[in-house]
Amino acid sequence: MNIEVRYYSKSGNTKKIADAIAKQAGISAKPIHEPMQGKVDILFLGTGIYAFDIVPVTI
């Protein structure tokens, strides 16, 4: 089973949560802008919520 944890974090809080989830899954969390390779069975996706919407990614 292929599990991925991706995140976007402005302040670092979402990264901490993503790292904790990834640690339990035995993998490492990666930023949302890194492309995924191959099929993913379970995807954990984290980002902040600002003004009732997800934060836009600015790279």
Secondary structure, DSSP 8 states (H G I E B T S, - for coil): --EEEEE--SSSHHHHHHHHHHHHHTS--EETTS---S--SEEEEE--EETTEE-----
